[in-house]
Amino acid sequence: MDKVFIRTATLSDAPSVAHLVSQLGYQTTAPQMESRLQAMLARPEYVLFLAETNHTVIGLVGAYLTLGLELDGPYGRLGGLVVDQDWRGHGIGKRLLGAVEGWLKGRGASLLLITSGLGRAEAHRFYRHLGYEETGLRFAKKI
């Protein structure tokens, strides 16, 4: 397998990020993603790491640091994790999660919360394999 590097994202990565986010089922254009990235990357509590090989982005993980009424100190929320469908099963997702866990720990967080759609059984197995536990149910309402 070729060498895979983990690095932080930049605005110029918008087309690659849009492609990966679309693989999750959220159809996104490069201009839409550029606007989203511009807002997110300007905030120090957000991070977006990319996995890259041979100048091609093959995975991403995004997270943010936040506070809650139920916890002392900050904690992290996963904003998204995806590995290109042709690169799954090579440990890239694990490396990306490790990068975001390290980033959060370095900012005083001791917990990372992940929300995953009910139909993503493969993702659920992946998270369980890495030691994440199911702790609740998510509800959503467009307002």
Residue frames as a rotation matrix with the C-alpha (Angstrom) as fourth column:
MET 1
0.580 0.815 0.000 0.00
0.815 -0.580 0.000 0.00
0.000 0.000 -1.000 0.00
ASP 2
-0.026 -0.544 0.839 1.20
0.454 -0.754 -0.475 3.51
0.891 0.368 0.267 -0.77
LYS 3
-0.787 -0.340 -0.514 2.19
0.612 -0.332 -0.718 5.84
0.074 -0.880 0.470 2.06
VAL 4
0.266 0.915 0.304 -0.82
0.673 -0.402 0.621 7.62
0.690 0.040 -0.723 3.58
PHE 5
-0.849 -0.525 0.055 -0.35
0.374 -0.672 -0.639 11.02
0.373 -0.522 0.767 5.22
ILE 6
0.267 0.883 -0.386 -2.73
0.960 -0.209 0.186 12.73
0.084 -0.421 -0.903 7.65
ARG 7
-0.853 -0.507 0.121 -2.89
0.502 -0.862 -0.075 16.52
0.142 -0.003 0.990 7.37
THR 8
-0.302 0.753 -0.585 -5.23
0.323 -0.496 -0.806 19.38
-0.897 -0.432 -0.094 8.11
ALA 9
0.133 0.493 0.860 -7.58
0.981 0.055 -0.184 20.56
-0.138 0.868 -0.476 5.39
THR 10
-0.778 -0.261 -0.571 -7.43
0.156 -0.961 0.227 23.86
-0.608 0.087 0.789 3.52
LEU 11
0.106 0.853 -0.511 -9.98
-0.437 -0.421 -0.795 25.69
-0.893 0.308 0.328 1.37
SER 12
-0.259 -0.276 -0.926 -8.37
-0.965 0.045 0.257 24.26
-0.030 0.960 -0.278 -1.75
ASP 13
-0.985 -0.097 0.146 -9.46
-0.110 0.991 -0.083 20.80
-0.137 -0.097 -0.986 -0.60
ALA 14
-0.326 0.945 -0.018 -13.15
-0.679 -0.247 -0.692 21.65
-0.658 -0.213 0.722 -1.12
PRO 15
0.105 0.417 -0.903 -13.61
-0.933 0.355 0.055 19.50
0.344 0.837 0.427 -4.27
SER 16
-0.608 -0.407 -0.682 -12.07
-0.188 0.908 -0.375 16.43
0.772 -0.100 -0.628 -2.60
VAL 17
-0.943 0.300 0.143 -14.06
-0.125 0.080 -0.989 16.95
-0.308 -0.951 -0.038 0.59
ALA 18
-0.137 0.936 -0.325 -17.28
-0.917 -0.244 -0.314 17.41
-0.373 0.255 0.892 -1.41
HIS 19
-0.130 0.015 -0.991 -16.58
-0.681 0.725 0.100 14.14
0.721 0.688 -0.084 -3.25
LEU 20
-0.868 -0.265 -0.420 -16.10
0.087 0.752 -0.653 12.21
0.489 -0.604 -0.630 0.01
VAL 21
-0.754 0.650 0.091 -19.12
-0.349 -0.280 -0.894 13.78
-0.556 -0.706 0.438 1.72
SER 22
-0.034 0.735 -0.677 -21.19
-0.998 0.011 0.062 12.83
0.053 0.678 0.733 -1.33
GLN 23
-0.516 -0.212 -0.830 -20.09
-0.282 0.957 -0.069 9.21
0.809 0.198 -0.554 -0.83
LEU 24
-0.977 0.207 -0.043 -21.85
0.098 0.260 -0.961 9.38
-0.188 -0.943 -0.274 2.54
GLY 25
-0.321 0.910 0.261 -25.07
0.943 0.282 0.176 10.22
0.086 0.302 -0.949 0.72
TYR 26
0.359 0.357 -0.862 -24.98
0.464 -0.870 -0.166 14.00
-0.810 -0.340 -0.478 1.23
GLN 27
0.255 -0.248 0.934 -24.73
0.958 -0.066 -0.279 15.30
0.131 0.966 0.221 -2.33
THR 28
0.581 -0.218 -0.784 -22.51
0.277 -0.853 0.442 18.36
-0.765 -0.474 -0.435 -2.12
THR 29
0.822 -0.334 0.462 -20.84
0.404 -0.230 -0.885 20.54
0.402 0.914 -0.054 -4.73
ALA 30
-0.160 -0.973 -0.164 -17.33
0.933 -0.095 -0.347 21.96
0.322 -0.208 0.924 -4.48
PRO 31
-0.482 -0.013 0.876 -18.63
-0.006 -1.000 -0.018 25.57
0.876 -0.013 0.482 -4.17
GLN 32
0.660 0.735 0.152 -21.01
-0.224 -0.001 0.975 24.54
0.717 -0.678 0.164 -1.37
MET 33
0.667 -0.450 -0.594 -18.17
0.718 0.603 0.349 22.80
0.201 -0.659 0.725 0.42
GLU 34
-0.389 -0.830 0.400 -15.82
0.655 -0.555 -0.513 25.74
0.647 0.062 0.760 -0.03
SER 35
-0.036 0.473 0.880 -18.35
-0.377 -0.822 0.427 27.97
0.926 -0.316 0.208 1.72
ARG 36
0.907 0.381 -0.181 -18.77
-0.019 0.466 0.884 25.46
0.421 -0.799 0.430 4.57
LEU 37
0.327 -0.871 -0.366 -15.04
0.900 0.405 -0.159 24.99
0.286 -0.278 0.917 4.95
GLN 38
-0.331 -0.438 0.836 -14.43
0.242 -0.896 -0.374 28.72
0.912 0.079 0.402 4.98
ALA 39
0.402 0.576 0.712 -16.75
-0.573 -0.448 0.686 29.08
0.714 -0.684 0.150 7.97
MET 40
0.969 0.027 -0.245 -15.47
0.146 0.740 0.657 26.00
0.199 -0.672 0.713 9.80
LEU 41
0.256 -0.962 -0.097 -11.74
0.864 0.273 -0.423 26.48
0.433 0.024 0.901 9.27
ALA 42
-0.136 -0.260 0.956 -11.97
-0.050 -0.962 -0.268 30.05
0.989 -0.085 0.118 10.58
ARG 43
0.647 0.461 0.607 -13.06
-0.629 -0.127 0.767 28.73
0.431 -0.878 0.208 13.99
PRO 44
-0.352 -0.931 0.095 -10.38
-0.822 0.259 -0.508 27.36
0.448 -0.257 -0.856 16.33
GLU 45
-0.225 0.317 0.921 -12.77
-0.724 0.578 -0.376 24.85
-0.652 -0.752 0.100 17.91
TYR 46
0.865 0.502 0.015 -13.15
-0.335 0.597 -0.729 23.00
-0.375 0.625 0.684 14.58
VAL 47
-0.327 -0.945 -0.004 -10.69
-0.611 0.208 0.764 20.65
-0.721 0.252 -0.645 12.91
LEU 48
0.872 0.480 -0.093 -10.73
-0.384 0.555 -0.738 18.73
-0.303 0.679 0.669 9.66
PHE 49
-0.210 -0.942 0.263 -8.06
-0.521 0.335 0.785 16.12
-0.827 0.027 -0.561 8.99
LEU 50
0.701 0.356 -0.619 -7.54
-0.712 0.300 -0.635 14.52
-0.040 0.885 0.463 5.60
ALA 51
0.196 -0.631 0.751 -5.88
0.090 0.774 0.627 11.25
-0.976 -0.055 0.209 4.64
GLU 52
0.714 -0.043 -0.699 -3.89
-0.649 -0.415 -0.637 11.63
-0.262 0.909 -0.324 1.44
THR 53
0.111 -0.727 0.678 -1.83
0.262 0.679 0.685 9.36
-0.959 0.102 0.266 -0.76
ASN 54
-0.513 -0.421 0.748 -0.13
0.811 0.048 0.583 10.25
-0.281 0.906 0.317 -4.05
HIS 55
-0.984 0.082 -0.157 -1.67
-0.102 -0.987 0.121 13.75
-0.145 0.135 0.980 -3.87
THR 56
-0.377 0.910 -0.170 -5.18
-0.100 0.143 0.985 12.26
0.921 0.388 0.038 -3.68
VAL 57
-0.576 0.291 0.764 -7.47
-0.817 -0.197 -0.542 12.76
-0.008 -0.936 0.351 -0.68
ILE 58
-0.539 0.308 -0.784 -8.86
-0.110 0.897 0.428 9.37
0.835 0.317 -0.450 0.34
GLY 59
0.004 0.588 -0.808 -10.46
0.870 0.396 0.293 10.10
0.492 -0.705 -0.511 3.70
LEU 60
-0.435 -0.109 0.894 -11.52
-0.197 -0.957 -0.212 12.76
0.879 -0.269 0.395 6.14
VAL 61
-0.054 0.475 -0.878 -12.53
0.948 0.301 0.105 13.28
0.314 -0.827 -0.466 9.72
GLY 62
-0.384 0.009 0.923 -13.99
-0.062 -0.998 -0.016 16.45
0.921 -0.064 0.384 11.19
ALA 63
0.024 0.382 -0.924 -14.71
0.938 0.311 0.153 17.31
0.346 -0.871 -0.350 14.79
TYR 64
-0.023 -0.052 0.998 -15.30
-0.120 -0.991 -0.054 20.21
0.992 -0.121 0.016 17.07
LEU 65
-0.764 -0.309 -0.566 -14.69
0.550 0.147 -0.822 21.04
0.338 -0.940 0.058 20.71
THR 66
-0.069 0.812 0.579 -17.68
-0.148 -0.583 0.799 22.10
0.987 -0.030 0.161 22.78
LEU 67
-0.932 -0.119 0.342 -19.03
-0.342 -0.019 -0.940 22.38
0.119 -0.993 -0.024 26.32
GLY 68
-0.235 0.896 -0.377 -22.05
0.099 0.408 0.908 20.75
0.967 0.176 -0.185 27.92
LEU 69
0.193 0.433 0.881 -24.15
-0.823 -0.417 0.385 21.06
0.534 -0.799 0.276 31.02
GLU 70
0.949 0.312 -0.041 -23.59
-0.256 0.842 0.475 17.39
0.183 -0.440 0.879 31.86
LEU 71
0.546 -0.819 -0.179 -19.76
0.765 0.574 -0.292 17.40
0.342 0.022 0.939 31.81
ASP 72
0.676 -0.509 -0.533 -16.91
0.035 -0.700 0.713 19.22
-0.736 -0.500 -0.456 33.49
GLY 73
-0.367 -0.900 -0.233 -14.58
-0.168 -0.182 0.969 20.59
-0.915 0.395 -0.085 30.84
PRO 74
-0.054 0.302 -0.952 -14.73
-0.960 -0.279 -0.034 20.39
-0.276 0.912 0.305 27.07
TYR 75
-0.069 0.010 0.998 -15.62
0.130 0.991 -0.001 17.39
-0.989 0.130 -0.069 24.97
GLY 76
-0.817 -0.315 -0.483 -15.55
-0.425 -0.237 0.873 16.59
-0.389 0.919 0.060 21.28
ARG 77
0.371 0.887 0.276 -18.26
-0.181 0.361 -0.915 15.89
-0.911 0.290 0.294 18.73
LEU 78
-0.618 -0.530 0.581 -17.50
0.433 0.388 0.814 14.09
-0.656 0.754 -0.010 15.51
GLY 79
-0.090 0.554 -0.827 -18.68
-0.563 -0.714 -0.416 16.12
-0.821 0.428 0.377 12.54
GLY 80
0.835 0.374 -0.403 -17.99
-0.543 0.443 -0.713 13.42
-0.088 0.815 0.573 9.97
LEU 81
-0.239 -0.876 0.418 -15.77
-0.524 0.479 0.705 10.51
-0.818 -0.051 -0.573 9.07
VAL 82
0.885 0.463 0.048 -15.47
-0.223 0.512 -0.829 8.92
-0.409 0.723 0.557 5.64
VAL 83
-0.353 -0.922 0.159 -12.88
-0.247 0.256 0.935 6.89
-0.902 0.291 -0.318 3.80
ASP 84
-0.203 0.228 -0.952 -13.13
-0.977 -0.113 0.181 6.61
-0.067 0.967 0.246 0.03
GLN 85
0.700 0.643 0.311 -14.98
-0.628 0.761 -0.162 3.43
-0.341 -0.082 0.937 -0.86
ASP 86
0.746 -0.472 -0.471 -11.92
-0.142 0.578 -0.804 2.08
0.651 0.666 0.364 -2.69
TRP 87
-0.289 -0.935 0.207 -9.70
-0.347 -0.099 -0.933 2.51
0.892 -0.341 -0.296 0.39
ARG 88
0.429 0.508 0.747 -11.85
-0.879 0.044 0.475 1.09
0.209 -0.860 0.465 3.18
GLY 89
0.998 0.000 -0.058 -10.42
0.017 0.952 0.305 -1.75
0.055 -0.306 0.951 5.22
HIS 90
0.318 -0.947 0.055 -6.83
0.485 0.112 -0.867 -0.43
0.815 0.302 0.495 5.22
GLY 91
0.003 -0.304 -0.953 -6.82
0.999 -0.040 0.016 1.18
-0.043 -0.952 0.304 8.69
ILE 92
-0.651 -0.270 0.710 -7.28
0.443 -0.894 0.067 4.71
0.617 0.358 0.701 7.37
GLY 93
0.337 0.859 0.385 -10.45
0.007 -0.411 0.911 5.39
0.942 -0.304 -0.145 9.38
LYS 94
0.690 -0.162 -0.705 -8.69
0.712 0.325 0.622 4.26
0.128 -0.932 0.340 12.54
ARG 95
-0.412 -0.911 -0.022 -5.76
0.910 -0.410 -0.068 6.60
0.053 -0.048 0.997 11.82
LEU 96
-0.416 0.335 0.845 -8.11
0.161 -0.888 0.431 9.52
0.895 0.316 0.316 11.14
LEU 97
0.714 0.697 -0.065 -10.02
0.151 -0.063 0.987 8.93
0.684 -0.714 -0.150 14.38
GLY 98
0.337 -0.684 -0.647 -6.70
0.941 0.217 0.261 8.69
-0.038 -0.696 0.717 16.22
ALA 99
-0.629 -0.573 0.525 -5.69
0.632 -0.770 -0.083 12.06
0.452 0.280 0.847 14.82
VAL 100
-0.038 0.688 0.724 -8.90
-0.136 -0.722 0.679 13.73
0.990 -0.073 0.122 15.95
GLU 101
0.786 0.255 -0.563 -8.76
0.468 0.350 0.811 12.03
0.404 -0.901 0.156 19.37
GLY 102
-0.123 -0.927 -0.354 -5.22
0.992 -0.109 -0.060 13.37
0.017 -0.359 0.933 19.84
TRP 103
-0.596 -0.030 0.802 -6.28
0.273 -0.947 0.168 16.86
0.755 0.320 0.573 18.76
LEU 104
0.438 0.856 0.276 -9.16
-0.076 -0.270 0.960 16.83
0.896 -0.442 -0.053 21.24
LYS 105
0.611 -0.287 -0.738 -7.02
0.774 0.415 0.479 15.48
0.169 -0.863 0.476 24.10
GLY 106
-0.459 -0.879 0.130 -4.51
0.852 -0.477 -0.214 18.25
0.250 0.013 0.968 23.45
ARG 107
-0.550 0.360 0.753 -7.31
-0.158 -0.931 0.329 20.74
0.820 0.062 0.569 24.07
GLY 108
-0.825 0.077 0.560 -8.45
-0.566 -0.093 -0.819 19.20
-0.011 -0.993 0.121 27.34
ALA 109
0.213 0.946 -0.244 -11.25
-0.928 0.274 0.251 16.94
0.305 0.173 0.937 26.10
SER 110
-0.707 -0.410 0.576 -11.72
-0.600 0.779 -0.182 13.52
-0.375 -0.474 -0.797 27.65
LEU 111
-0.151 0.746 0.648 -14.72
0.287 0.661 -0.694 12.37
-0.946 0.081 -0.314 25.60
LEU 112
-0.885 -0.002 -0.465 -15.61
-0.437 -0.343 0.832 12.12
-0.161 0.939 0.303 21.91
LEU 113
-0.102 0.929 0.354 -19.28
-0.081 0.347 -0.934 11.74
-0.991 -0.124 0.040 20.99
ILE 114
-0.972 -0.180 -0.152 -20.21
-0.179 0.140 0.974 10.22
-0.154 0.974 -0.168 17.65
THR 115
0.066 0.997 0.028 -23.60
-0.471 0.056 -0.880 10.30
-0.880 0.045 0.473 15.97
SER 116
-0.930 -0.347 -0.120 -24.20
-0.282 0.466 0.838 7.71
-0.235 0.814 -0.532 13.26
GLY 117
-0.231 0.894 -0.383 -27.30
-0.955 -0.133 0.265 7.07
0.186 0.427 0.885 11.18
LEU 118
0.219 0.429 0.876 -29.37
-0.683 0.709 -0.176 4.00
-0.697 -0.560 0.448 12.05
GLY 119
0.964 0.264 -0.007 -28.76
-0.179 0.634 -0.752 2.39
-0.194 0.727 0.659 8.65
ARG 120
0.408 -0.889 -0.209 -24.95
-0.718 -0.171 -0.675 2.49
0.564 0.425 -0.708 8.85
ALA 121
0.990 0.078 0.117 -24.36
-0.134 0.778 0.614 -0.97
-0.043 -0.623 0.781 10.34
GLU 122
0.499 -0.866 -0.006 -20.81
0.665 0.388 -0.638 -1.18
0.555 0.314 0.770 8.95
ALA 123
-0.100 -0.496 0.862 -19.89
-0.212 -0.836 -0.506 2.12
0.972 -0.233 -0.022 10.62
HIS 124
0.635 0.400 0.660 -21.42
-0.714 -0.021 0.700 0.94
0.294 -0.916 0.273 13.89
ARG 125
0.917 -0.363 -0.165 -19.27
0.388 0.908 0.159 -2.22
0.092 -0.210 0.973 13.85
PHE 126
0.129 -0.907 0.401 -16.22
0.488 -0.294 -0.822 -0.06
0.863 0.302 0.405 13.13
TYR 127
0.054 -0.064 0.996 -16.88
-0.604 -0.797 -0.018 2.26
0.795 -0.601 -0.082 16.07
ARG 128
0.901 0.296 0.316 -17.56
-0.430 0.529 0.731 -0.63
0.049 -0.795 0.604 18.45
HIS 129
0.706 -0.690 -0.159 -14.34
0.588 0.697 -0.410 -2.31
0.394 0.196 0.898 17.31
LEU 130
-0.194 -0.812 0.551 -12.44
0.277 -0.584 -0.763 0.85
0.941 0.004 0.338 18.32
GLY 131
-0.729 -0.153 -0.667 -13.99
0.656 0.123 -0.745 0.90
0.196 -0.981 0.011 21.80
TYR 132
-0.808 0.530 0.259 -16.90
-0.528 -0.845 0.082 3.28
0.262 -0.070 0.962 21.31
GLU 133
-0.819 0.569 -0.068 -20.13
0.516 0.682 -0.518 2.37
-0.248 -0.460 -0.852 23.10
GLU 134
-0.325 0.818 0.474 -23.73
0.374 -0.349 0.859 3.08
0.868 0.457 -0.193 22.25
THR 135
-0.893 -0.070 -0.445 -25.04
0.445 -0.288 -0.848 5.57
-0.069 -0.955 0.288 24.79
GLY 136
-0.383 0.792 -0.476 -28.29
-0.047 -0.532 -0.846 6.93
-0.922 -0.302 0.241 23.44
LEU 137
-0.046 0.501 0.865 -30.54
0.961 0.257 -0.098 7.77
-0.272 0.827 -0.493 20.55
ARG 138
-0.907 -0.302 -0.293 -30.44
0.205 -0.925 0.320 10.87
-0.368 0.230 0.901 18.38
PHE 139
0.218 0.962 0.162 -33.52
0.825 -0.093 -0.557 12.88
-0.521 0.255 -0.814 17.48
ALA 140
-0.875 -0.480 -0.063 -33.67
0.357 -0.727 0.587 15.55
-0.327 0.491 0.808 14.77
LYS 141
0.316 0.945 0.079 -36.21
0.809 -0.225 -0.543 18.07
-0.496 0.236 -0.836 13.57
LYS 142
-0.562 -0.428 0.708 -35.82
0.749 -0.627 0.216 20.63
0.351 0.651 0.673 10.83
ILE 143
0.134 0.582 -0.802 -36.74
0.805 -0.536 -0.255 24.06
-0.578 -0.611 -0.541 12.17
